[in-house]
Amino acid sequence: MDSYGFHDGNIYSLLDNRYSDVRHDAGHSLQIHSSLIRRLSQENELEGHQGCVNAISWNSSGSLLISGSDDTRLNIWSYTGRKLLHSIDTGHSANIFCTKFVPETSDELVVSGAGDAEVRLFNLSHLSGGGTDSNAISPSALYQCHTRRVKKLAVEVGNPNVVWSASEDGTLRQHDFREGASCPPAGSSPQECRNVLLDLRGGAKRSLADPPKQTLALKSCDISSTRPHLLLVGGSDAFARLYDRRMLPPLTSCRKRTQPPRCVNYFCPMHLSERGRSGLHLTHVAFSPSGDEVLMSYSGEHVYLMNVNHAGGNTMRYTTGDVSKLMTFTPVLNGLELQPPPSVVFKSSLPFKRNATSILEKCRNLVQIAEKSLEGATSCFCGIEACNEVLDGYGREIGPGLRHECLCIRAALLLKRKWKNDVHMAIRDCYNARRIDCSSFRALYYMSEALTQLGKHKEALDFAIAAQCSAPANAELAEWVESIKKDIAAAEAEKNSKGGDGAQKNEPRTGRGLSLSDILYRSEANSDASHDGPGSEREDSDYDEELELDFETSISGDEGRDVEPNILHGSLNLRIHRRGDSAREATCTNGSCASSPSSQNERMPYQPEAVIDMKQRYVGHCNVGTDIKQASFLGQKGEYVASGSDDGRWFIWEKQTGRLVKMLLGDDAVVNCVQCHPFDCVVATSGIDNTIKIWTPTAAVPSVVSGGAAGPEASNVLEAMESNQRRLSHNREAIL
């Protein structure tokens, strides 16, 4: 797909206009430009750790890079010299998962969080000289109030006094260095620390319609750099949550569970909101540089972009009933918006700088490319990217006819490709096509095919019959309708034949029985502070197949370098507890019991909140092996998105269209961390290897793959992405 350009403009024109065009900061546009990204290659490899590098972070000026590792050390690296300045023995007893420079401290204060449930603050001025020799210094502050692994730290631009920590114990805590250097205070228990900003131990949702009940084991958090009162968190369910710190209640202790505070917004792609899948959870959430968008990376899923919608705008919102509306046939569509309104999309009076005639011609050529892909001349991937370019790159500049055609072609290509959840993207396209033309034969037919792939045969029949009414002479469609009727009859016959046995089998489960899916979901989410403590933590690696609390499993080989993270070796022993009893015990203190938030919620009907839907999806990578995998915006404008992958590669996409721009090999096993330099076109990555890779635009030839080698490469890119899709489709949930 190199025959058409990107949306960041011509780099030569940007250079020519950088002095005359005072309206734009050319430096921001030039930092991460498509022409530079396509020349990225590995410039350097920083050696100094003795374990997996789980966290990397730049200081605000970009002069220093800090890294945290399984070896429990913090390393400080020089950007200009590409060398190790300091190696700090932190004293952590488990893997370091997160580290940050504290702002406005002249880069003297650094903070770390680890699997031992501790947060430690260090003053670099206390180091005994420079060099790479081991430096064991006492922490300036030590916070031991978490009871499970600390997975992410957040700092506020311009605030040198506070750091926030997100833990799998379901709490997000605010540590103020001015209020004490230890937590808990001498002679008190961790439960008495009054630094809990968010208590989400009863905040996880299995689906949009279900009330929050289980513990939300937090995996990630971020604070907006443009509106620092906004706080974003993600964890062990499908929903990211946006909070306004100004609206949160005062800091509390974790001695007693509190009802989760009301959030400003929920974020979740619609097709993931009602699945109730046990293994689905977020591994990373992040604000865009402007603060107007958020990026979400899922375990066993893709990366998604959402609008923050702080001012309303055209962001797509949905509620629990809208999911079923999408798959139910109605002669006339109304209500649900899965795209900006046509008045915005098709508005032709906007002062576009680009030539309308040339753009329309380009879009028609792209649609022809997509049609050839549908006929089998090229891969489905190429055709889908061509449609993405038309719909997402020039959506406001094309008419409804061309948009409808492109939506139908993309739906057909998605159904043909069959990557994970492509069928749900096809359903969205068919719905949007019918918003333009309710009686569209192609939209009705492809919707029927999509619903058939999902096993929703009755709904598929409604759309197929509607399509048949639009084209009564189509013999193939008549056969398709009969085929669906046979599928429905076969399903009914199978259901009736197993009716007696099924009733007997299901009867004992109507009471207390739990499915394996229920147990899997609760294993990670339902541990209370009373069950876990820092002393009980194993030295966990970041691999997701480490099943805690309700599971005892032996995983053969080295956990930290398991090349097949989808497979559990050895035996799996289940220890099933009565969660109701343990929840009641957790709320009892000093012999008195308080009713839990979930029991209070059960007294009144639960009203599901509206959720912000996806804006863009980024596919090709694989995220099932680790639960610290990042997805990051690149550059000061955030026009590109990057993510690590379980195949040792890392991927870069154009944010606007989802188009794959670059794929690079960055690790022998897994790339977890991708961090862009604050000002230069330089990216640091890390993962299972003991080293950090530095990437700069030094390749002689631009390309999609690493190194800039000339020659055919598209097949290699497709082969890697298809392999990742196979791994996504056979993740832990599918095997168990």
FIGU-242364 format. One line per 5 residues: number of its first residue (from 1); their letters; for each residue x, z, y negated of C-alpha. Coordinates in steps of 0.25 Angstrom, whole numbers, padded with zeros to 4 digits. Each point is the difference from the previous one (the first is absolute). Layout:
// FIGU-242364
NUM> a> X:Z:Y | ...
***
This chain:
// FIGU-242364
1> mdsyg> 0000:0000:0000 | 0012:-0003:-0009 | -0007:-0012:-0006 | -0007:0008:-0011 | 0006:0011:-0010
6> fhdgn> -0003:0014:-0002 | -0008:0007:-0011 | 0012:0007:-0008 | 0003:-0013:-0007 | 0013:-0008:-0001
11> iysll> 0012:0008:-0001 | 0007:-0010:-0010 | -0012:0000:-0009 | 0001:0016:0000 | 0014:-0001:-0004
16> dnrys> -0002:-0010:-0011 | -0011:0008:-0006 | 0005:0014:0002 | 0004:0001:-0015 | -0011:-0008:-0006
21> dvrhd> -0012:0006:0007 | -0001:0014:-0005 | -0013:0003:0007 | 0006:0001:0013 | 0012:0008:0005
26> aghsl> 0008:-0011:0008 | 0009:0010:0006 | -0012:0006:0008 | -0004:-0014:0005 | 0014:-0004:0004
31> qihss> 0003:0013:0007 | -0008:-0004:0013 | -0002:-0015:-0001 | -0004:-0009:0012 | 0013:-0008:-0002
36> lirrl> 0008:0013:0001 | -0008:0005:0012 | 0002:-0012:0008 | 0015:0002:-0002 | 0001:0014:0005
41> sqene> 0010:0003:0010 | 0007:0013:0005 | 0012:0003:-0010 | 0004:0013:0005 | -0002:0011:0011
46> leghq> 0002:0014:-0004 | 0005:0009:0011 | 0000:0015:-0001 | -0011:0006:0009 | 0000:0004:0014
51> gcvna> -0015:-0002:0003 | -0012:-0009:-0004 | -0002:-0001:-0015 | -0014:0004:-0003 | 0000:0000:-0015
56> iswns> 0007:-0007:-0012 | -0003:0001:-0015 | 0006:-0005:-0013 | 0002:0009:-0012 | -0007:-0004:-0013
61> sgsll> 0012:-0008:-0005 | 0003:-0007:0013 | 0015:0006:0000 | -0002:0008:0012 | -0007:-0001:0014
66> isgsd> -0003:0012:0008 | -0003:0000:0015 | -0005:0010:0011 | 0002:-0001:0014 | -0002:0006:0014
71> dtrln> 0013:0006:-0001 | -0006:0009:-0010 | 0010:-0004:-0011 | -0003:-0006:-0014 | 0010:-0011:-0005
76> iwsyt> 0002:-0004:-0014 | 0004:-0014:-0002 | 0006:-0008:-0012 | -0007:-0012:-0004 | 0011:-0007:-0007
81> grkll> 0011:0004:0010 | -0009:-0001:0013 | 0007:0012:0005 | -0004:0014:0004 | 0002:0011:-0010
86> hsidt> -0005:0012:0006 | -0005:0005:0014 | -0008:0012:0000 | -0002:0009:0012 | -0015:0004:-0004
91> ghsan> -0002:0011:0011 | -0013:-0006:0004 | -0002:0002:0015 | -0007:-0013:0003 | -0001:-0014:-0005
96> ifctk> 0000:-0003:-0015 | -0012:-0009:-0003 | 0000:0000:-0015 | 0009:0002:-0012 | -0001:-0002:-0015
101> fvpet> 0008:0001:-0013 | -0007:0010:-0009 | -0002:-0007:-0013 | 0006:0004:-0014 | 0011:0008:0007
106> sdelv> 0012:-0009:-0002 | -0001:-0003:0014 | 0005:0014:0004 | -0013:0005:0007 | -0004:-0007:0014
111> vsgag> -0011:0005:0009 | -0002:-0003:0015 | -0011:0002:0010 | 0001:0001:0015 | -0006:0002:0014
116> daevr> 0003:0015:-0001 | -0011:0001:-0010 | 0009:0004:-0011 | 0002:-0006:-0014 | 0014:0003:-0006
121> lfnls> 0006:-0002:-0014 | 0015:-0003:-0002 | 0008:0000:-0013 | 0011:-0010:0001 | 0008:0007:-0011
126> hlsgg> 0003:0011:0011 | 0007:-0010:0009 | 0015:0003:0001 | 0006:-0013:-0005 | -0003:-0014:0004
131> gtdsn> 0003:-0008:0012 | -0006:-0002:0013 | 0003:0013:0007 | -0011:0009:0005 | -0005:0008:-0011
136> aisps> -0009:0012:0004 | -0006:0006:-0012 | -0012:0010:0000 | -0013:-0005:-0005 | -0004:0003:-0014
141> alyqc> -0014:0002:0005 | -0006:0001:0014 | -0015:-0002:0003 | -0004:0004:0014 | -0015:0000:-0002
146> htrrv> -0004:-0012:0008 | -0003:0002:0014 | 0003:-0015:0005 | 0009:-0011:-0003 | 0002:-0004:-0015
151> kklav> -0002:-0015:0000 | 0000:-0004:-0015 | 0005:0006:-0014 | -0005:-0005:-0013 | 0005:0002:-0014
156> evgnp> -0005:-0002:-0014 | 0007:-0009:-0010 | 0005:0009:-0011 | -0003:0013:0007 | 0013:0008:0005
161> nvvws> -0007:0012:0004 | -0010:-0004:0011 | 0000:-0007:0014 | -0011:-0002:0009 | 0000:0000:0015
166> asedg> -0009:-0007:0010 | 0000:0006:0014 | -0007:-0002:0014 | -0006:0014:-0001 | -0010:-0007:-0009
171> tlrqh> 0004:0006:-0014 | 0007:-0006:-0012 | 0008:0011:-0007 | 0005:0001:-0014 | 0013:0006:-0002
176> dfreg> 0004:0005:-0014 | 0015:0003:-0001 | -0004:0010:-0012 | -0008:0009:0008 | 0010:0004:0011
181> ascpp> 0011:-0006:0009 | -0006:0004:0013 | -0013:-0001:0007 | -0006:0009:0005 | 0005:0012:-0008
186> agssp> 0007:0011:0007 | -0008:0008:0009 | -0012:-0009:0000 | -0005:-0011:0010 | -0001:-0015:-0003
191> qecrn> -0015:0001:0000 | 0001:0008:-0013 | 0007:-0011:-0008 | -0009:-0004:-0011 | 0005:-0015:-0001
196> vlldl> -0010:-0008:0007 | -0005:-0011:-0009 | -0008:-0007:0011 | -0005:0007:0012 | -0005:-0012:0010
201> rggak> 0000:0008:0013 | -0014:-0003:0001 | 0001:-0014:-0007 | 0002:-0011:0010 | -0011:-0010:0003
206> rslad> -0002:-0007:0013 | -0008:-0011:-0007 | -0007:-0002:-0013 | -0013:0005:0005 | 0006:0013:0005
211> ppkqt> 0002:0013:-0008 | 0014:0005:-0001 | 0003:0010:0011 | 0014:-0001:0006 | 0013:0003:-0007
216> lalks> 0006:-0012:-0008 | 0015:0000:0004 | 0006:-0005:-0012 | 0010:-0011:0002 | 0002:-0005:-0015
221> cdiss> -0003:0003:-0014 | 0004:-0007:-0014 | -0002:0004:-0015 | -0003:-0012:-0009 | 0011:-0002:-0010
226> trphl> -0009:-0005:-0011 | -0011:0010:0002 | 0007:0012:0006 | -0013:0008:0002 | -0004:-0010:0011
231> llvgg> 0004:0005:0014 | -0001:-0009:0012 | 0001:0005:0015 | -0002:-0006:0013 | 0001:0006:0014
236> sdafa> -0006:0001:0014 | -0013:-0008:-0003 | -0003:-0014:-0005 | -0003:0004:-0015 | 0010:0002:-0011
241> rlydr> -0005:0010:-0011 | 0002:0000:-0015 | -0001:0013:-0007 | 0001:0003:-0015 | 0009:0013:-0001
246> rmlpp> -0008:0004:-0013 | -0013:0001:0008 | 0006:0008:0012 | -0003:0015:0002 | 0012:0010:-0003
251> ltscr> 0011:0002:0010 | -0004:0008:0012 | 0006:0006:0013 | -0002:-0006:0014 | -0005:0014:0005
256> krtqp> -0014:-0006:0001 | -0005:-0014:0001 | -0007:-0006:-0012 | -0009:-0011:-0001 | 0007:-0013:-0003
261> prcvn> 0000:-0003:-0015 | -0008:-0012:-0005 | 0009:-0012:-0002 | -0001:-0011:-0010 | 0000:-0012:0009
266> yfcpm> 0001:-0003:0015 | 0008:-0012:0004 | -0002:-0007:0014 | -0002:-0015:0004 | -0014:-0001:0004
271> hlser> 0002:-0005:0015 | 0009:0013:0002 | -0010:0010:-0006 | -0010:0001:0012 | 0009:-0002:0012
276> grsgl> 0003:0015:0003 | 0013:-0004:0007 | 0008:0012:0005 | 0014:-0006:-0004 | -0003:-0007:-0013
281> hlthv> 0007:0007:-0012 | 0007:-0002:-0012 | 0016:0000:0000 | 0002:-0002:-0015 | -0008:-0001:-0013
286> afsps> 0006:-0004:-0014 | -0004:-0004:-0014 | 0004:-0013:-0006 | 0009:0001:-0012 | -0012:-0002:-0010
291> gdevl> -0008:0010:0007 | -0012:-0009:0002 | 0002:-0003:0015 | 0003:0008:0012 | 0007:-0005:0013
296> msysg> -0003:0006:0014 | 0007:-0002:0013 | -0007:0003:0013 | 0006:0004:0013 | -0005:-0011:0010
301> ehvyl> -0005:-0008:-0011 | 0004:-0008:-0012 | 0003:0002:-0015 | -0011:0000:-0010 | -0001:-0001:-0015
306> mnvnh> -0011:0007:-0008 | -0004:0001:-0014 | 0000:0015:-0006 | -0013:-0003:-0008 | 0002:0010:-0010
311> aggnt> -0008:-0007:-0010 | -0010:-0007:0009 | 0003:-0014:-0001 | -0003:-0010:0011 | 0005:0008:0011
316> mrytt> -0008:-0001:0013 | -0007:0013:0005 | -0008:0002:0012 | -0007:0011:0007 | -0004:0002:0015
321> gdvsk> -0012:-0009:0001 | 0008:-0012:-0006 | 0008:-0001:0013 | -0012:-0004:0008 | -0005:-0009:-0011
326> lmtft> 0012:-0008:0001 | -0004:-0004:0015 | -0015:-0001:-0001 | -0006:-0013:-0003 | -0009:-0001:-0013
331> pvlng> -0005:-0013:-0005 | 0004:0004:-0014 | 0012:0009:-0004 | 0000:0010:-0010 | 0006:0013:-0004
336> lelqp> 0014:0001:0007 | 0012:-0005:-0008 | 0012:-0004:0008 | 0006:-0008:-0011 | 0000:0000:-0015
341> ppsvv> -0014:-0005:-0005 | -0001:-0016:-0002 | -0001:0002:-0015 | 0014:0005:0001 | 0006:-0009:0011
346> fkssl> -0006:-0013:-0005 | 0001:0003:-0015 | 0006:-0013:-0006 | 0001:0004:-0015 | 0012:0009:0003
351> pfkrn> 0013:-0004:-0008 | 0008:-0005:0012 | 0014:-0005:-0003 | 0000:-0008:0012 | -0005:-0015:0001
356> atsil> -0013:0001:0006 | 0001:-0014:0006 | 0013:0002:0007 | -0005:0013:0005 | -0012:-0006:0007
361> ekcrn> 0008:-0011:0006 | 0010:0010:0005 | -0012:0009:0006 | -0006:-0013:0007 | 0014:-0003:0006
366> lvqia> 0001:0014:0005 | -0014:0000:0006 | 0004:-0013:0007 | 0012:0007:0006 | -0009:0011:0005
371> eksle> -0010:-0010:0006 | 0012:-0006:0008 | 0004:0014:0005 | -0014:0001:0005 | 0001:-0013:0007
376> gatsc> 0013:0005:0007 | 0010:-0008:-0008 | 0007:0013:-0005 | -0001:0014:0003 | -0012:0009:-0004
381> fcgie> 0009:0008:-0008 | 0004:-0011:-0010 | -0014:-0004:-0002 | -0005:0014:-0003 | 0012:0002:-0010
386> acnev> -0005:-0013:-0006 | -0014:0005:-0002 | 0005:0013:-0005 | 0008:-0007:-0011 | -0013:-0007:-0004
391> ldgyg> -0010:0012:0001 | 0010:0011:-0005 | 0009:-0008:-0009 | -0010:-0010:-0007 | -0013:0007:0003
396> reigp> -0005:0000:-0015 | 0004:-0014:-0002 | -0007:-0007:0011 | -0015:-0003:0002 | -0010:0006:0010
401> glrhe> 0000:-0013:0009 | 0015:0000:0002 | 0000:0016:0001 | -0011:-0001:0011 | 0007:-0011:0008
406> clcir> 0013:0008:-0001 | -0007:0013:0005 | -0006:-0007:0012 | 0013:-0006:0004 | 0008:0013:-0001
411> aalll> -0011:0007:0008 | 0002:-0011:0011 | 0015:0002:0000 | -0001:0015:0001 | -0009:-0001:0012
416> krkwk> 0009:-0010:0006 | 0013:0008:-0003 | -0006:0014:0005 | 0011:0009:-0005 | -0005:0015:-0002
421> ndvhm> -0013:0001:-0008 | 0001:-0015:-0004 | -0015:0000:0005 | -0004:0010:-0010 | 0007:-0009:-0011
426> airdc> -0008:-0012:0005 | -0013:0008:-0001 | 0004:0003:-0015 | 0002:-0015:-0003 | -0013:-0004:0007
431> ynarr> -0007:0010:-0008 | 0006:-0004:-0013 | -0003:-0015:0004 | -0014:0003:0002 | -0001:0007:-0014
436> idcss> 0003:-0014:-0005 | -0009:-0007:0009 | -0009:0008:0009 | -0004:-0011:0009 | 0014:-0005:0002
441> fraly> 0001:-0005:0015 | 0015:0003:0001 | -0001:0014:-0005 | -0011:0003:0009 | 0007:-0006:0012
446> ymsea> 0013:0007:-0002 | -0007:0013:-0003 | -0007:-0001:0014 | 0013:-0003:0006 | 0007:0012:-0006
451> ltqlg> -0011:0009:0004 | 0001:-0005:0014 | 0015:0003:0000 | -0004:0015:-0004 | -0010:0000:0012
456> khkea> -0012:0001:-0010 | -0008:-0011:0007 | -0014:0003:-0005 | 0005:-0001:-0014 | 0008:-0012:0003
461> ldfai> -0013:-0007:0006 | -0007:0002:-0014 | 0011:-0007:-0007 | 0001:-0011:0010 | -0015:-0003:0000
466> aaqcs> 0001:0000:-0015 | 0011:-0010:0001 | -0008:-0008:0010 | -0012:-0001:-0010 | 0010:-0006:-0010
471> apana> 0005:-0010:0010 | -0011:-0002:0010 | 0006:-0013:0006 | 0013:0007:0003 | 0001:0000:0015
476> elaew> 0013:0008:0001 | -0007:0011:-0008 | -0012:0000:0009 | 0010:0003:0011 | 0006:0011:-0008
481> vesik> -0014:0006:-0002 | -0003:0000:0015 | 0014:0006:0003 | -0003:0012:-0009 | -0013:0002:0007
486> kdiaa> 0006:0000:0014 | 0010:0010:-0005 | -0011:0009:-0005 | -0007:-0002:0013 | 0012:0004:0008
491> aeaek> 0003:0012:-0008 | -0014:0005:0001 | 0000:-0003:0015 | 0013:0008:0001 | -0006:0011:-0008
496> nskgg> -0012:0001:0009 | 0008:-0001:0013 | 0008:0012:-0004 | -0011:0008:-0007 | -0002:0010:0011
501> dgaqk> 0015:0003:0002 | 0002:-0001:-0015 | -0010:0011:-0002 | 0006:0009:0010 | 0014:-0002:-0005
506> neprt> -0004:0002:-0014 | -0009:0012:0002 | 0011:0011:0001 | 0006:-0006:-0013 | -0012:0003:-0008
511> grgls> 0005:0014:-0002 | 0014:0005:-0003 | 0007:-0012:0006 | 0012:-0007:-0008 | 0005:-0014:0002
516> lsdil> 0014:-0003:0001 | -0001:-0007:-0014 | -0005:0013:-0006 | 0011:0008:0006 | 0010:-0010:-0005
521> yrsea> -0005:0001:-0014 | -0001:0015:0000 | 0014:0002:0006 | 0007:-0003:-0013 | -0010:0004:-0010
526> nsdas> -0006:0013:0005 | 0012:0010:0000 | -0002:0012:-0010 | 0010:0008:-0007 | -0003:0011:0011
531> hdgpg> 0005:-0009:0011 | 0013:-0006:-0006 | 0011:0006:-0007 | 0014:-0004:-0004 | 0006:0007:0012
536> sered> -0009:-0008:0010 | 0004:-0014:-0006 | 0008:-0009:0009 | 0011:-0008:-0006 | -0009:-0012:0000
541> sdyde> 0004:-0014:-0003 | -0010:-0009:-0008 | -0005:-0007:0012 | -0015:0000:0001 | -0001:0002:0015
546> eleld> 0004:0014:-0001 | -0013:0007:0004 | -0001:0014:-0006 | -0008:0012:0004 | -0010:-0005:0010
551> fetsi> 0010:-0009:0007 | 0012:0002:0009 | 0007:-0013:0003 | 0013:-0003:0005 | 0006:-0013:-0007
556> sgdeg> 0011:-0006:0007 | 0013:-0004:-0007 | 0004:0003:-0014 | -0013:0002:-0008 | 0007:-0004:-0013
561> rdvep> 0004:-0013:0006 | -0012:-0003:0008 | -0001:-0016:0000 | -0014:0000:0006 | -0007:0010:-0009
566> nilhg> -0014:-0005:0006 | 0003:0006:0013 | 0000:0015:0005 | 0008:0002:0012 | -0001:0012:0009
571> slnlr> -0013:0008:0001 | -0010:0004:-0010 | -0006:0014:0001 | -0012:0003:-0008 | -0003:0014:-0005
576> ihrrg> -0014:0000:-0005 | -0004:0012:-0009 | -0014:0003:-0006 | 0002:-0004:-0014 | -0012:0008:-0005
581> dsare> 0006:0013:0005 | 0014:-0003:-0006 | -0006:-0004:-0013 | -0008:0013:-0001 | 0013:0008:0003
586> atctn> 0007:-0007:-0011 | -0010:0004:-0010 | 0001:0015:0004 | 0009:0009:-0008 | 0001:0015:0001
591> gscas> -0012:0001:0010 | -0010:-0008:-0009 | -0004:-0014:0002 | -0004:-0010:-0011 | -0008:-0012:0003
596> spssq> 0008:-0013:0001 | -0002:-0012:-0009 | -0005:-0009:0011 | -0010:0010:0004 | -0005:0001:-0015
601> nermp> -0001:-0015:0000 | -0008:0000:0012 | -0011:0007:-0007 | -0003:-0012:-0009 | 0000:-0015:0002
606> yqpea> 0013:-0006:-0002 | 0000:-0011:-0010 | 0012:-0010:0002 | 0008:-0004:-0013 | 0001:-0014:-0005
611> vidmk> 0014:-0006:0004 | 0009:-0010:-0007 | 0002:-0012:0009 | 0012:-0009:0002 | 0006:-0010:-0010
616> qryvg> 0010:-0006:0009 | 0006:0001:0014 | 0015:-0002:0004 | 0003:-0004:0014 | 0011:-0003:0009
621> hcnvg> 0007:0013:0002 | -0002:0011:0011 | -0002:0014:-0003 | -0003:0008:0012 | 0013:0007:0004
626> tdikq> 0002:0010:-0012 | -0009:0007:-0009 | 0010:0000:-0012 | -0001:-0015:-0002 | -0001:-0004:-0015
631> asflg> -0006:-0011:-0008 | 0005:-0002:-0014 | -0002:-0008:-0012 | 0013:-0008:-0005 | 0004:0000:-0014
636> qkgey> -0004:0006:-0013 | -0013:-0010:0000 | -0003:0003:0015 | -0003:-0015:0002 | 0006:0001:0015
641> vasgs> -0003:0009:0011 | 0010:0004:0011 | -0001:0007:0013 | 0009:0004:0012 | -0004:-0004:0014
646> ddgrw> 0002:0005:0015 | 0008:-0012:0003 | 0011:0003:-0009 | -0004:-0009:-0011 | -0006:0002:-0013
651> fiwek> -0010:-0009:-0007 | -0002:-0004:-0015 | -0014:-0006:-0004 | -0005:-0006:-0013 | -0010:0011:-0005
656> qtgrl> -0010:-0009:-0006 | -0002:-0010:0012 | 0005:0008:0012 | 0010:-0011:0003 | 0013:0003:0008
661> vkmll> 0012:-0002:-0009 | 0011:0006:0008 | 0003:0006:0013 | 0014:0007:0003 | 0006:0007:0011
666> gddav> 0004:0014:-0004 | 0001:0009:0012 | 0004:-0001:0015 | -0014:0007:0003 | -0009:0004:-0012
671> vncvq> 0000:-0001:-0015 | -0008:0011:-0006 | 0004:0001:-0015 | 0001:-0011:-0010 | 0003:0004:-0015
676> chpfd> 0003:-0009:-0011 | 0010:0003:-0011 | -0007:0004:-0013 | 0006:-0011:-0008 | 0008:-0010:0008
681> cvvat> -0004:-0010:0011 | 0006:0010:0011 | -0007:0006:0011 | 0004:0011:0009 | -0005:0001:0015
686> sgidn> 0001:0010:0011 | -0005:0003:0014 | 0004:0005:0013 | 0015:-0005:-0002 | 0009:0010:-0006
691> tikiw> 0003:-0009:-0012 | -0007:-0004:-0013 | 0000:-0015:-0003 | 0001:-0006:-0014 | -0006:-0013:-0003
696> tptaa> 0003:-0009:-0012 | -0003:-0015:-0003 | 0013:-0005:0005 | -0004:-0011:0010 | 0005:-0014:-0003
701> vpsvv> -0013:-0006:0004 | -0014:0005:-0002 | -0009:0002:0013 | -0011:0008:0006 | 0010:0007:0010
706> sggaa> 0012:0008:-0002 | 0013:-0006:-0004 | -0004:-0013:-0007 | 0004:-0009:0012 | -0005:-0014:-0002
711> gpeas> -0009:-0007:0010 | -0013:0002:0008 | -0004:0015:-0001 | -0016:0000:0000 | -0001:0001:0015
716> nvlea> 0010:0012:0001 | -0009:0007:-0011 | -0013:-0003:0008 | 0006:0005:0013 | 0004:0013:-0006
721> mesnq> -0013:0003:-0007 | -0008:-0004:0013 | 0009:0009:0008 | -0004:0011:-0010 | -0014:-0003:0001
726> rrlsh> 0000:0002:0015 | 0007:0014:-0002 | -0011:0003:-0010 | -0011:-0004:0010 | 0006:0009:0011
731> nreai> 0003:0013:-0007 | -0002:0014:0005 | -0015:0000:-0002 | -0001:-0013:0009 | 0009:0006:0011
736> l> -0006:0014:0000
***
